[in-house]
Amino acid sequence: MAGGAKIVDPRAFARTISAYGLLPEELLVPTAIGLPVIELLAGLCLSFNVRGSLTAICALLTCFLFVLGYAISKNLDVDCGCFSQLEIHARNSLLVAFLRDLGLMAVAFYLMACK
């Protein structure tokens, strides 16, 4: 779901990524296209119980947590880039996204432990 929303408008997602100031300009477009594709594939593979997909989801969540943590620590006023443009104006959207990703990580670890 999150990957699909970003695939629709990669230019907007590239601007969102740029606002974090973590990537050089030449990596913005490949990241804005590649990351949503990876998210979408990982989600689809997880739906079909493909081996390694839960690990891929955990890796993505770890990256997202680091980026969100960085933005929170720098007090950046940016869109989290998570799901849609609706989150841009949400109060404390970075903190909400960080806590949501922590919850998703907890669920992923639980699922890994149950295997």
C-alpha positions as CSV (number, residue, x, y, z in Angstrom):
1,M,0.0,0.0,0.0
2,A,2.7,2.5,1.0
3,G,4.9,1.6,-2.0
4,G,1.9,1.9,-4.4
5,A,1.2,5.5,-3.3
6,K,4.8,6.5,-3.9
7,I,5.0,4.8,-7.3
8,V,2.1,6.9,-8.6
9,D,4.1,10.2,-8.2
10,P,7.9,9.5,-7.9
11,R,8.7,13.2,-8.4
12,A,6.8,14.1,-5.3
13,F,8.4,11.3,-3.4
14,A,11.9,12.5,-4.6
15,R,11.1,16.0,-3.2
16,T,10.1,14.4,0.1
17,I,13.4,12.4,0.2
18,S,15.3,15.6,-0.7
19,A,13.8,17.4,2.3
20,Y,15.6,15.0,4.7
21,G,19.0,16.1,3.2
22,L,20.5,12.6,3.5
23,L,21.1,11.7,-0.1
24,P,23.0,13.4,-2.9
25,E,20.9,14.8,-5.7
26,E,22.0,12.1,-8.2
27,L,20.5,9.4,-5.9
28,L,17.1,11.0,-5.4
29,V,15.4,9.8,-8.6
30,P,16.7,6.2,-8.4
31,T,15.7,6.0,-4.7
32,A,12.3,7.6,-5.4
33,I,11.6,4.9,-8.0
34,G,13.5,1.9,-6.5
35,L,12.4,2.2,-2.8
36,P,8.6,2.0,-3.6
37,V,9.2,-0.9,-5.9
38,I,11.1,-2.8,-3.2
39,E,8.3,-1.9,-0.7
40,L,5.6,-3.2,-3.0
41,L,7.5,-6.4,-3.9
42,A,8.3,-7.1,-0.2
43,G,4.6,-6.6,0.7
44,L,3.4,-8.9,-2.2
45,C,5.9,-11.5,-1.3
46,L,4.9,-11.3,2.4
47,S,1.3,-11.8,1.3
48,F,2.3,-15.0,-0.5
49,N,4.6,-16.2,2.3
50,V,7.7,-16.0,0.2
51,R,10.8,-16.9,2.1
52,G,12.8,-13.9,3.1
53,S,10.0,-11.4,2.7
54,L,9.6,-10.8,6.4
55,T,13.4,-10.1,6.7
56,A,13.1,-7.6,3.8
57,I,10.2,-5.9,5.6
58,C,12.3,-5.7,8.8
59,A,15.2,-4.2,6.8
60,L,13.0,-1.6,5.3
61,L,11.4,-0.7,8.7
62,T,14.9,-0.4,10.2
63,C,15.9,2.1,7.5
64,F,12.7,4.0,8.0
65,L,13.2,4.1,11.7
66,F,16.7,5.5,11.3
67,V,15.6,8.2,8.9
68,L,12.6,9.2,11.0
69,G,14.7,9.2,14.1
70,Y,17.2,11.5,12.4
71,A,14.4,13.9,11.3
72,I,13.0,14.0,14.8
73,S,16.4,14.6,16.4
74,K,17.1,17.5,13.9
75,N,13.5,18.8,14.5
76,L,12.9,18.8,10.7
77,D,9.5,20.0,9.6
78,V,9.1,17.5,6.7
79,D,6.5,15.0,5.4
80,C,7.4,11.5,6.6
81,G,6.9,10.2,3.1
82,C,5.1,7.2,4.5
83,F,1.7,6.7,2.9
84,S,0.2,9.7,1.4
85,Q,0.1,13.5,1.1
86,L,-2.6,13.5,3.8
87,E,0.1,13.0,6.4
88,I,1.9,16.2,5.5
89,H,-0.2,18.5,7.7
90,A,-0.7,16.0,10.5
91,R,0.6,17.3,13.8
92,N,3.7,15.4,15.0
93,S,3.5,13.2,11.8
94,L,7.2,12.2,12.2
95,L,6.7,11.0,15.7
96,V,3.5,9.2,14.8
97,A,5.2,7.5,11.8
98,F,8.1,6.5,14.1
99,L,5.8,5.0,16.7
100,R,3.8,3.2,13.9
101,D,7.0,1.8,12.5
102,L,8.1,0.6,15.9
103,G,4.8,-1.2,16.3
104,L,5.1,-2.8,12.9
105,M,8.7,-3.8,13.8
106,A,7.4,-5.4,17.0
107,V,4.8,-7.4,15.0
108,A,7.4,-8.4,12.5
109,F,9.7,-9.7,15.3
110,Y,6.8,-11.6,16.8
111,L,6.0,-13.2,13.5
112,M,9.7,-14.2,13.0
113,A,9.7,-15.7,16.5
114,C,6.6,-17.7,15.8
115,K,8.1,-19.4,12.7
